[in-house]
Amino acid sequence: MLMEGQGVNALNHLTIGGCDSVELCEKYGTPLYVMDENLVREHCRLYKNSIDECYDGNGLVFYASKALCNLEMIRIVDSEGLGADSVSAGELYTVLKAGMSSEKICVHGNNKTDEEIEFAVKNKVGRIVVDNITELEKIDRAAKANNTKQKVLFRIKPGIDAHTHEFVMTGQIDCKFGFALETGEAREAICEALKYENIIVGGVHCHIGSQIFESEPFKEAARVLVRFMADIKAETGFEMCELNLGGGFGVTYTEKDDPIKFNKYIEEVSVVIKEECKKHSLSLPFIMMEPGRSIVGTAGTTLYKAGAIKDIPNVRRYVSVDGGMGDNPRYILYQSEYTALVANKAGDEKTEVVTLAGKCCESGDLLGENMPIQKVESGDIIAVLTTGAYNFSMASNYNRIPRPAMVMVKDGESRVIVKRETFEDLIKNDI
């Protein structure tokens, strides 16, 4: 199984964005993150065009920068007409440095520090998503101190079961994010916010989870939020004019995954929103969403060099690579499954089942177990697919291993967008 933008050339090598993956490793070294620019742009356009078609352009797509945040990624999504959401001052700093207009930025976080709130308000970000009453008061104070008014959205827990891994379910009541509907705290928070002089109440936000393959949870979340907006209007007379439905759209990691097209999600949800708004006599709100994984996930591939191979009779075959949990911690965190192949034998049949092991001094440092793959020999190039999201962004220097370089490929050309770390980089902040 190959992803979009990938192929096999006459040398039997995996190609990514028209580039020979083996040649990329020879030129830039391994491990190596590779991103397909055309695929990233295609996904951005799919979302933007869907908003334009389903909501007559009355909306904005925020790229969830936590999925993969660096200057070039932000420049690309910005050039495609998307905004960005940031969940820390570091992400916000990166987005601003990339040149994105602050009006197109949405700031998140369940425990924003005073400094982060001050930084966001000073830079006049378009929206801050309020997670709790404490930070609502902080935002009001920061806005007053900067002689401005700050637009906010309220993160709501709609009580939706998203059928995903429990660590990435964020819409149920027992979750660290947002205001619950069941307890009345969401209603109380918005009513309180309407009293603040330096707060502009824009609307509501939800995010029900990640890697979701069904449209029904998104449709139900939309119903719940529009009804809540109607209840607020009935109680206070105030009609909120913005609705942010978050992200969480699933992508293909293995042959078992069967996501529907992102524009299909958007179209189906738009029908629900229009019906509910009509039913409750509400104007159609400004619609926002926050895809991250579905923009960059399948556009990314990580290339490794195979090293030691160990056969344990009647147990398993370990193939060790020159990376691991330092550049991709998702398996050790979530038991996330991936597709792997031998990049220099890409067209061959997969005849082995192996466990891909990392090089860290940690028994749990694995990239996957029971993975079908071509016959592997030491020195082969191993490609792990769909690593564009939450790999680079979650990478660490565990065992003092420098983080890999990242290259962007497009139409057979490649360029470095993140330099490989050096040993000097590892100690630059040591005293």
C-alpha positions in Angstrom: 0.0 0.0 0.0 1.3 3.4 -1.0 0.0 6.8 -0.1 -1.0 9.6 -2.5 2.0 11.2 -4.2 4.1 8.0 -3.9 5.2 5.6 -6.5 7.8 3.0 -7.5 10.4 3.9 -10.1 12.5 1.8 -12.5 15.1 1.1 -9.8 12.3 -0.4 -7.7 12.7 2.5 -5.2 9.9 4.3 -3.4 9.3 7.8 -4.8 7.8 10.7 -2.8 6.7 13.8 -4.7 8.7 12.6 -7.7 11.9 12.2 -5.6 13.8 8.9 -5.2 13.7 8.1 -1.5 17.0 6.3 -1.6 18.7 9.3 -3.2 17.1 11.6 -0.6 18.8 9.5 2.2 22.1 9.6 0.4 21.8 13.4 0.1 20.4 14.3 3.5 21.1 11.3 5.8 18.8 9.3 8.0 16.5 9.4 9.9 14.8 11.8 7.6 11.3 13.4 7.6 10.0 13.9 4.1 6.9 16.1 3.3 5.1 16.2 0.0 4.3 19.9 -0.7 1.8 19.2 -3.5 -0.2 16.9 -1.2 -0.2 19.4 1.6 -1.5 22.1 -0.7 -4.1 19.8 -2.2 -5.5 19.1 1.3 -5.6 22.8 2.1 -7.5 23.5 -1.0 -10.0 20.7 -0.4 -10.9 22.3 2.9 -11.0 25.8 1.7 -13.1 25.0 -1.4 -15.5 23.0 0.7 -16.0 25.9 3.1 -16.6 28.2 0.1 -19.1 25.8 -1.5 -21.0 24.7 1.6 -21.1 28.0 3.5 -20.8 30.5 0.6 -17.4 31.5 1.8 -18.7 32.4 5.2 -16.0 30.7 7.2 -12.3 30.1 7.8 -10.2 27.0 8.1 -7.6 27.1 10.9 -4.6 24.7 10.4 -4.0 22.9 13.7 -0.4 23.8 14.0 0.3 21.3 16.8 0.2 18.6 14.1 3.3 19.9 12.5 4.6 23.4 13.2 7.6 25.0 11.5 8.0 28.2 9.5 7.7 26.6 6.1 4.5 24.7 6.9 2.9 27.8 8.2 4.0 29.8 5.1 2.4 27.1 2.9 -1.0 27.0 4.7 -1.1 30.8 4.9 -0.5 31.0 1.1 -3.4 28.7 0.6 -5.8 31.0 2.5 -5.9 29.1 5.8 -5.4 30.5 9.2 -3.7 28.7 12.1 -4.6 27.7 15.6 -1.9 27.8 18.3 -1.8 26.0 21.6 1.2 27.7 23.1 3.3 30.9 23.0 5.9 28.9 21.1 3.5 27.9 18.4 2.0 31.5 18.3 5.6 32.9 18.0 6.3 30.6 15.1 3.1 31.4 13.2 3.7 35.1 13.6 7.3 34.8 12.5 6.1 33.0 9.4 4.2 36.1 8.5 0.6 35.1 9.0 -1.8 37.9 9.8 -2.8 37.8 13.5 -6.5 38.1 12.6 -6.2 34.6 11.1 -4.9 33.1 14.3 -6.9 31.3 17.0 -5.3 30.6 20.4 -6.1 27.5 22.4 -5.0 25.8 25.6 -6.6 24.5 28.8 -4.1 26.3 31.1 -2.9 29.4 29.3 -0.3 31.3 31.4 -0.6 35.0 32.1 2.4 35.5 29.8 0.7 33.5 26.9 -2.5 35.5 27.3 -0.6 38.8 27.3 1.4 37.7 24.2 -1.8 36.8 22.3 -3.7 39.9 23.3 -0.7 42.2 22.5 -0.4 40.7 19.1 -4.1 41.2 18.4 -5.0 37.6 17.6 -8.3 37.1 16.0 -9.7 34.8 18.6 -8.9 33.2 21.9 -10.7 30.0 22.8 -11.7 30.2 26.5 -11.3 27.0 28.4 -12.3 28.0 32.0 -13.5 31.0 34.0 -10.1 31.8 35.5 -8.6 32.6 32.1 -11.7 34.5 31.0 -10.9 37.0 33.8 -7.2 37.0 32.7 -8.1 37.8 29.1 -10.3 40.7 30.2 -7.6 42.1 32.4 -5.0 41.8 29.6 -7.3 43.4 27.0 -8.0 46.3 29.4 -4.3 46.8 30.0 -3.7 46.9 26.3 -6.6 49.2 25.7 -8.4 46.8 23.4 -11.2 44.3 23.2 -10.6 40.6 22.7 -12.9 38.3 20.7 -13.3 34.9 22.4 -14.9 31.6 21.7 -15.9 29.1 24.4 -14.8 25.5 24.3 -17.7 23.3 24.9 -17.8 19.6 25.8 -20.8 18.4 23.8 -20.8 14.9 25.4 -20.1 13.1 22.1 -18.5 9.6 22.0 -16.1 9.8 19.1 -15.2 6.1 19.0 -11.4 6.8 19.2 -8.5 6.1 21.5 -9.4 7.3 25.0 -6.3 9.5 25.2 -7.5 11.5 22.2 -11.2 11.7 23.1 -11.9 15.3 24.1 -15.7 15.9 23.8 -17.0 13.9 26.8 -17.7 15.4 30.3 -14.7 13.7 31.9 -12.1 15.6 30.0 -9.6 18.3 31.0 -10.8 20.6 28.2 -13.6 23.1 28.1 -17.0 23.7 29.7 -19.6 21.0 30.3 -23.2 21.4 29.1 -24.7 19.0 31.5 -23.7 20.9 34.6 -24.7 24.3 33.3 -21.2 25.7 33.5 -21.1 26.5 29.8 -24.2 28.6 30.1 -23.0 30.3 33.2 -19.6 31.1 31.6 -21.1 32.8 28.6 -23.6 34.8 30.7 -20.7 36.0 32.8 -18.6 36.9 29.8 -21.4 39.1 28.4 -20.8 41.4 31.5 -17.1 42.0 30.7 -16.3 45.3 29.0 -13.2 44.1 27.2 -14.5 40.8 26.0 -16.3 40.2 22.7 -18.2 37.0 22.7 -17.9 35.5 19.3 -19.4 32.0 19.7 -18.6 28.4 20.7 -16.0 25.8 19.9 -15.8 22.1 20.3 -13.3 19.3 19.4 -14.6 15.8 20.0 -11.5 13.8 19.4 -9.0 12.7 16.8 -8.7 10.1 14.0 -12.5 9.8 13.6 -13.8 7.9 10.6 -17.6 8.5 10.9 -19.5 11.7 10.1 -22.3 11.1 12.6 -20.3 12.3 15.7 -19.5 15.6 13.9 -23.1 16.0 12.8 -24.3 15.3 16.4 -21.8 17.8 17.8 -23.1 20.4 15.4 -26.7 19.8 16.5 -25.8 20.1 20.1 -23.9 23.3 19.7 -26.5 25.0 17.5 -29.2 24.1 20.0 -27.0 25.6 22.8 -26.6 28.8 20.8 -30.4 28.9 20.5 -30.8 28.4 24.2 -28.4 31.3 25.0 -30.3 33.5 22.6 -33.6 32.6 24.2 -32.2 33.3 27.7 -30.2 36.4 27.1 -31.3 37.8 23.8 -27.7 37.6 22.6 -27.1 35.7 19.4 -23.6 34.3 19.0 -22.4 34.6 15.4 -19.5 32.1 15.2 -19.3 28.3 15.4 -16.0 26.4 15.4 -16.3 22.6 14.9 -12.7 21.7 15.6 -10.9 18.9 13.7 -10.3 15.2 14.2 -10.9 13.8 10.7 -9.3 10.4 10.3 -6.6 9.5 7.8 -5.1 6.3 6.4 -2.3 4.7 8.4 -2.9 1.1 7.4 -5.1 -0.8 5.0 -7.7 -1.2 7.8 -8.4 2.5 7.9 -11.2 3.7 5.7 -11.7 7.5 6.0 -14.3 9.3 4.0 -13.3 12.3 2.0 -12.9 15.5 4.1 -15.3 17.4 1.8 -18.0 14.8 2.4 -17.7 15.4 6.2 -18.0 19.2 5.6 -21.0 18.8 3.2 -22.9 16.5 5.6 -22.3 18.7 8.6 -23.3 21.8 6.7 -26.7 20.4 6.0 -27.2 19.7 9.7 -26.1 23.2 10.7 -28.4 24.9 8.1 -31.4 22.7 9.2 -30.8 23.4 12.9 -30.3 27.2 12.4 -33.6 27.3 10.4 -35.4 25.3 13.1 -34.2 27.6 15.9 -34.5 30.9 14.0 -30.8 31.6 14.1 -28.7 33.2 11.4 -26.1 31.0 9.8 -23.0 31.5 11.9 -19.4 32.1 10.6 -18.1 28.6 10.4 -14.6 27.5 11.4 -12.8 24.2 11.6 -9.3 23.1 12.7 -7.9 20.2 10.6 -4.3 19.2 11.3 -3.6 15.5 10.8 -5.7 15.4 7.7 -3.7 18.2 6.1 -0.2 16.9 6.8 -0.5 13.2 8.0 -0.4 11.3 4.7 1.9 13.9 3.2 4.7 12.8 5.5 7.1 9.8 5.3 10.0 9.0 7.6 13.0 7.2 6.2 15.4 5.1 8.3 18.4 2.9 7.7 18.0 -0.7 8.9 20.8 -1.9 11.3 20.8 -4.9 13.6 18.3 -7.8 12.8 17.5 -10.3 15.5 15.5 -13.5 15.1 13.9 -15.0 18.2 12.7 -18.4 17.1 8.9 -18.8 17.3 8.6 -15.3 18.8 9.4 -12.5 16.4 12.0 -10.9 14.2 13.3 -7.5 15.3 14.6 -5.1 12.7 16.3 -2.1 14.4 16.5 1.3 12.7 18.5 4.4 13.3 15.6 6.3 14.8 12.6 5.4 17.0 10.6 6.9 19.8 12.7 10.1 19.7 11.3 11.0 16.3 8.0 9.1 16.5 6.6 8.5 20.0 3.1 7.6 18.9 3.5 3.9 19.1 4.7 3.9 22.7 2.0 6.5 23.6 -1.1 5.2 21.7 0.0 1.9 20.1 -0.6 3.7 16.8 -0.3 1.4 13.8 1.7 2.3 10.7 2.5 0.9 7.2 6.2 0.3 6.5 8.1 -0.9 3.5 11.7 -1.3 2.3 12.2 1.8 0.2 14.9 0.3 -2.0 12.7 -2.8 -2.7 9.4 -1.0 -2.8 7.8 -2.9 -5.7 8.6 -6.4 -4.2 6.0 -8.5 -2.4 5.9 -8.2 1.4 7.1 -11.6 2.6 8.1 -10.9 6.2 6.4 -9.8 9.4 8.7 -7.9 11.7 8.8 -5.7 14.7 10.4 -2.4 13.9 12.6 -1.4 16.9 14.2 2.0 17.6 17.7 2.6 18.8 16.8 4.1 22.2 17.8 2.4 25.4 14.2 1.6 26.2 12.4 -1.7 25.8 9.2 0.0 24.7 11.0 1.9 21.9 9.2 0.4 18.9 7.7 1.8 15.7 5.4 -1.1 15.3 4.8 -4.8 15.8 3.8 -7.5 13.4 4.3 -5.3 10.4 4.2 -6.8 7.0 7.3 -5.8 5.0 9.6 -6.9 2.1 12.6 -9.0 3.0 14.8 -6.7 5.1 18.6 -6.7 5.2 20.9 -4.5 7.2 21.6 -1.3 5.3 18.2 -1.2 3.6 16.1 2.0 3.7 12.9 1.6 5.7 10.0 3.9 5.0 7.3 4.4 7.6 4.3 6.1 6.0 1.8 8.7 7.2 4.2 10.3 9.6 3.5 14.0 8.7 1.4 14.6 11.9 2.5 14.4 15.5 6.0 13.0 14.7 8.2 16.0 14.3 6.0 18.0 16.6 6.3 15.4 19.4 9.9 14.5 18.8 12.4 14.6 21.7 16.2 14.3 22.4 15.8 11.2 24.6 19.2 9.5 25.0 20.7 12.8 23.7 19.9 11.8 20.1 19.7 14.8 17.7 16.3 15.2 16.0 16.2 14.5 12.2 16.1 16.9 9.4 13.0 17.6 7.4 12.9 18.1 3.7 10.0 19.3 1.5 9.7 17.6 -1.9 7.8 18.9 -4.9 7.8 17.8 -8.6 11.0 15.9 -8.2 12.9 18.6 -6.3 13.8 18.7 -2.7 14.8 21.3 -0.1 15.6 21.4 3.6 13.0 23.1 5.7 14.3 22.0 9.1 18.0 21.4 9.6 19.3 18.2 11.3 20.3 18.9 14.9 23.9 18.6 15.8 25.6 17.6 19.0 26.3 21.3 19.6 22.5 21.9 19.4 22.1 19.4 22.2 24.3 21.3 24.7 23.6 24.9 23.6 21.5 25.7 26.6 23.6 23.8 29.1 25.6 25.8 31.6 
